[in-house]
Amino acid sequence: MKPTQRDGLLFELIDELTRYGSWCGETHIQKAAYFLEEMMEIPLGFSYVLYKHGPFSFDLSDELALMRADALLEWKIQPAPYGNSLKTTEEGEKLKARVPKTLEKYHPAISFVSRKFGNQGVKDLEKISTALYVTRELQNQNCEARARRITELKPHVPYSEAKEAVRFVDEMFREAGPIIRRGGGEDA
């Protein structure tokens, strides 16, 4: 995927997350982008590590910082207890308009993930994204085994909440199947 296409998809993700009620801080963008790559098979090209609050891409963090430096994204100050949120600027919207075929192809997947993540808090996103990470790691394991693995990786997450997160991810996979089969993973 070309950098312009990837950036256009990130702008679309930010806009869709906002549309579905997310305050769109970097954590929301990180976790949603992780799902776009790992579940929806969109080749954004970011690598992730399991970090403090779940899967995290230092490359994506750098990309978002570059977009802010290039005035393609801007910080929007949010009232406490929320942190700042990111918003696409007019220049970012112009760049996004240059990749209509890419946006059309991947919009269903972006909309699906944004709808699922829009109203989630940061703590829930940590559990859900870690559940996907563990599901990818232990592909043929049952819900209980994956929930136990989450509690090993994240001891502060109670087993019952880990199990709930695994079920959430399993349900997302079931719902996402038709979208993925329509071309969520092919390069546009």
N, C-alpha and C positions, 0 to 999 in steps of 0.2 A: 504494500500500500504506500502511495506517495505521501510525503509529509503534509501537503495541502489537503489531501483527502482525510487523513487522520485528524488534522486540526479542525476541519469542517465537522467531522463526527463528534469531536469533543465539544465544540460549540453547540451542536444539536443536543448532545447529552445534557449540557448545562441548562439549556433552554427547556428541555423536556422535564428534567428534575424539578426545575422551578415551577413549571406548569402543573406538576403533580404534587405541589405543596412542600417540596424540600427547600430548606433555607440555603442549600447548595454550598456548604463549606467544602474544603478540600477533602475531608474524610468521605463525604458523600460521593464526590467525584471519583476518588480513588476506588472505593468499593464497587460503585456502579461500573466503572471501566474494567475492573477485574472480572465482573460477571459478564460483561460484553465479550471479553476475550475468552474466558474459560468455560462459560456455559453457552453463550450464543455464537461462539466461534468466529468472532469478528477479528481479523488480524491487525490489531492496532500496533503491535510490535513492542509493547512494554514488557519488561521482565519484573516479576514480583518476588518478594521474600516475605516469609512470615515474620511480622514485626510486632511491636508493642500492642497495637490494636487490630491485629489481623493482617491479611495480605497488604503489602505496601510496595509501590513502585517508586524508587528514587528517580528513575527516568521520567515518569509522569510528573512527579513533583517539579523537576527541573523544567519540563515542557510548559507547565502552568506558569512558572515564574517567568520564562521567556515570553509567553503570551502577554503577561502583565507588562513586562518591560517594553514590548512592542505595541502597547496600547490596544491589544485585541481583547483583553479581559480587564475588568476593573474590580476593585474591592467595593463591596457595599456594606456599610457599617450596620450591624444588627444590634438591637437592644439586648441587654443581659437576659438570660444566661447564655445566649448564643454567641458564637464567634462570628467573624466576618464571613460574608458569602461572596462568591464570584459571580459576575454578570458579564455576558458578552457585550462588547461595545459595538458602536456603529461600524467601525473598521472590521471587527470580527464577523459581523453579519455580512459584510461585503465579501470577505474571504469565503464564508460559508456558501454564499450564493454562487461561487465559482465551481462548486462540485455537486450540481443537482442530481446527477445519476447515482453518485455514491450515497447521497442522503436518501434518495428514493429507495434504493436497495436495502439500506440498513435501518431505515426509520422504524419498521415494525419491531425489530429487536430492541432498539433504543427506547422506544415508547413502552414496551413490555417491562424492561428493567426499571425504567423511571417510575412507572406506575407502582411496581412492587416496592421501590425504595423511597418514594417521595415522602411518605409520612413516617419513616423509620428514624428512630433516634440513633445516636452514635454508638451507644452500648449494644443495641440490637444489630446494627450493621457489623460490629466486631464479631458477634456470635454467628451471624448468617454467613459472612464472608469466610470466617474460619471453618464453618461447616462445609462450604464449597471446597475450600483448600483440602480438608480432610477427605471429603468424598472423592476428589481427584486422586489423592494419595492412596486411599483404601477402596478402590472402585468396586470390588466384589464383596465388601463387608456389609453386614446388616446395620440397621439404625443404631442399635445399642453399642456395637463395637466402635462406630464412628463417634458417637456421643462420648464414650469413654476416652477416645483419643483427644477429643477437644478438651476434656477436663485435664488430661495430661499436659497438653500444650498451654492451656489457659486455666490454671488452678482456681482462679477467682470465679470462673463460670460454673454454677451449679449443674449437676448432671441433668436434672429435669429441664433446665433451659437449653443445655447443649442438645438434648434429644429433640426438643421443640425446634431448634434451629436446623437440625438435620432433616426433620420432617418438612420444614418450610422449603429447604433446598430441593428435596425430592419432589415436592409438589410443583415447584418452579420448573424443574426438568420436565415433568409431565406436561405442564401447560405450554412450555416453550418448544416442545417437539415439533409442532407444525411450522412454527416460525423458522426454526433452524433448518428444517427440511426444504423450506422455500428459498434457501440460499444465504442464510446468515453467515456462512463461513467462507464463501468464495470471495476472492479479491475482486473489487469493483473496478 
